[in-house]
Amino acid sequence: MNKKYTISEFAEYLNIDNQKSEGILMVLYDNESNIPLKSNPVKIDFYLLALKLDFDKNIDYGQTDFDDAKAYLYFDAPNSLIEWDLEKPMTGYNIFISPKVFDKYAKGYSFRNYDSHEALFVKEDEKEILLDLFQKAHTEYQKGAFSKEIVTSYANLVLSYIQKFYQRQFETRSVLYNKVVADFYKNIEAYFEQNKDIKKLPTVSYFANLSHLSANYFGDLIKHFTGNSAQYHIQQHLLQNAKQKLRQSDLSISEIAYSLGFDYPTYFTRFFKKEVGITPTVFRNQ
């Protein structure tokens, strides 16, 4: 799994031979009949934007009863692992773009690190918007001397709409995701209750894994429904436990720091002062 496929290598792997530029490739699945229906995990070193118009609803892409999807879109960043197992050829579009070309557009979006099972399910009106952008990008790509800048601009517009549509998806799954938020609060409390002497500081990734979500998707979900980041909620519980130990125990500052999962007491003191405005020692002596 050390090998990372470049765009040209991945195109060869898919039996596609219409790459017209080293840094970008656009595929219309309807025109490709030799793409394998199944693949083991493959690591890519480029961005992949895909609009799927005819997907198998029996396959678990993360869809729930709250989705009324007409298509789905996913976005993979460099170093992603992708795999598939299909019963029939896909329809829709794919854009492969190298990091040199697309980093400046894509790095600002948290969904670049969502997992494939957190795909964006698009409704009819959203599908028409995205399909129009992909079609225009493909029309440009088909030209003899196509403009890489124009195709990239369409891909950047797709990113902007993805951001907007993911916010809508959070709302359409609100019943499901409100439970994720409630479970997050319970899991934070359980973490500190079950680990009186915590070995390490809790992370967003730890709680995301408990919900079977990627850290980025989980973080965006928590921020959407609570108004604060997942890291903020973790820190508030950490501070609450720190204050309780400072007031109700005889442990030294160093012992409290270690018991909360800090590697060094100085890190704890710095964190506490930043969040509370005074050092742990001053807080204890008040």
Residue pairs with C-beta under 8 A, 6 or more apart in sequence:
1 41
1 43
1 81
3 43
4 43
4 44
4 45
4 78
4 79
5 13
5 42
5 43
5 44
5 45
6 45
6 46
7 19
7 22
7 23
7 24
7 25
7 46
7 96
7 98
8 19
8 22
8 25
10 42
10 44
10 46
10 96
11 17
11 19
11 25
11 96
13 39
13 42
14 27
14 32
14 34
14 35
14 36
15 32
15 34
15 35
15 36
16 25
16 27
16 32
16 35
18 25
18 27
19 25
20 141
20 146
21 146
21 148
22 98
23 97
23 98
23 100
23 101
23 148
24 95
24 96
24 97
24 98
24 101
24 141
24 148
24 151
24 152
25 94
25 95
25 96
26 93
26 94
26 95
26 96
26 137
26 138
26 141
26 151
27 93
27 94
27 95
27 96
28 92
28 93
28 138
29 35
29 89
29 90
29 91
29 92
29 93
29 94
30 91
32 89
33 89
35 89
35 90
37 84
37 85
37 86
37 87
37 88
37 89
38 84
38 85
38 86
39 82
39 83
39 84
39 85
40 83
41 81
41 82
41 83
42 81
42 82
42 83
43 79
43 80
43 81
44 76
44 78
44 79
44 80
44 82
45 78
45 79
45 99
46 78
46 96
46 97
46 98
46 99
47 75
47 76
47 77
47 78
47 95
47 96
47 97
47 98
47 99
47 102
47 106
47 112
48 74
48 75
48 76
48 80
48 82
48 94
48 95
48 96
49 73
49 75
49 94
49 95
49 97
49 155
49 158
50 73
50 74
50 75
50 92
50 93
50 94
50 95
51 71
51 73
51 92
51 93
51 94
51 130
51 131
51 134
52 71
52 72
52 73
52 74
52 90
52 91
52 92
53 71
53 91
53 92
53 127
53 131
54 88
54 90
54 91
54 92
55 61
55 71
55 72
55 90
56 86
56 87
56 88
57 63
59 85
59 86
60 117
61 72
61 116
61 117
61 119
61 121
62 117
62 118
62 119
63 69
63 72
63 121
64 173
64 176
66 172
66 173
66 174
66 175
66 176
67 121
67 169
67 172
67 173
68 123
68 172
69 121
69 122
69 123
70 122
70 123
70 124
70 126
70 127
71 92
71 121
71 122
71 127
71 130
71 131
72 119
72 120
72 121
72 122
73 119
73 120
73 122
73 130
73 158
73 162
73 165
74 114
74 116
74 119
74 120
75 106
75 111
75 112
75 114
75 120
75 159
75 162
76 82
76 116
77 106
77 112
77 113
78 99
82 116
92 134
93 134
93 135
93 137
93 138
95 134
95 137
95 151
95 155
95 158
97 152
97 155
101 148
101 152
102 152
102 155
105 152
105 155
105 156
105 159
106 112
106 159
109 159
109 162
109 163
110 216
110 219
110 220
111 120
111 162
111 163
111 166
111 216
111 217
111 220
112 216
113 214
113 215
113 216
114 214
114 216
114 217
115 213
115 214
115 217
118 213
118 214
118 217
120 162
120 165
120 166
120 169
121 169
122 130
122 165
123 168
126 161
126 165
126 168
129 161
130 158
130 161
133 154
133 157
133 158
133 161
134 154
134 158
136 154
137 150
137 151
137 154
137 155
140 146
140 147
140 150
140 151
140 154
141 151
166 220
167 224
170 177
170 220
170 221
170 224
170 225
174 225
177 221
177 224
177 225
178 225
180 211
180 213
180 218
180 221
180 222
181 221
181 222
181 225
181 226
183 210
183 211
184 207
184 211
184 222
184 230
184 233
185 233
187 207
187 210
188 202
188 207
188 233
188 234
188 237
189 237
191 198
191 202
191 206
191 237
192 198
192 237
192 238
192 241
196 259
197 258
197 259
198 259
198 260
198 261
199 261
200 261
200 263
201 238
201 260
201 261
201 262
202 234
202 238
202 261
203 215
203 234
204 215
204 218
204 219
204 230
204 231
204 234
205 215
207 218
207 230
207 234
208 214
208 215
208 217
208 218
208 219
208 230
211 218
213 221
218 230
219 229
219 230
219 231
222 228
222 229
222 230
222 233
223 229
223 230
226 233
235 271
235 275
238 260
238 271
239 272
239 275
239 276
241 260
242 256
242 260
242 268
242 272
242 280
243 276
243 283
245 251
245 256
245 259
245 260
246 256
246 280
246 283
246 284
247 284
249 256
251 259
253 265
253 268
253 269
253 280
253 281
253 284
254 265
256 268
256 280
257 264
257 265
257 267
257 268
257 269
258 265
260 268
262 268
262 271
268 280
269 279
269 280
272 279
272 280
272 283
273 279
273 280
276 283
